[in-house]
Amino acid sequence: MRRCAVSITSNIAEGFARQGDREFGHFLNIAKGSCIELRSQLYLARDLGYISEEEFDFLNQELIKESRMIGGLMNFLNKKPKSWK
């Protein structure tokens, strides 16, 4: 779970440092995948009794928000005029 969480922010940072929106979008896609992977692991942690239902609900909602923010940035990059930097 820690690796997934670190992967989210690391891929956003790495993509931002790359040259161009296309590569940034690629890394955002990877970051969003890590969000989904972490949500999947949250379900396992809850089902196996490692976290409470309340912890699960809070963390799951935070990851949904984070995934939406990443998706919003991806949409922005896709709709952005190519001449705008």
Buried (B, 14 or more C-beta within 10 A) or exposed (E): BEEBBEBBEBBBEBBEEEEEBEBBBBBBBBBBBBBEBBBEBBEEBBEEEEBEEEEBEEBBEEBEEBBEEBBEBBEEBEEEEEEEE
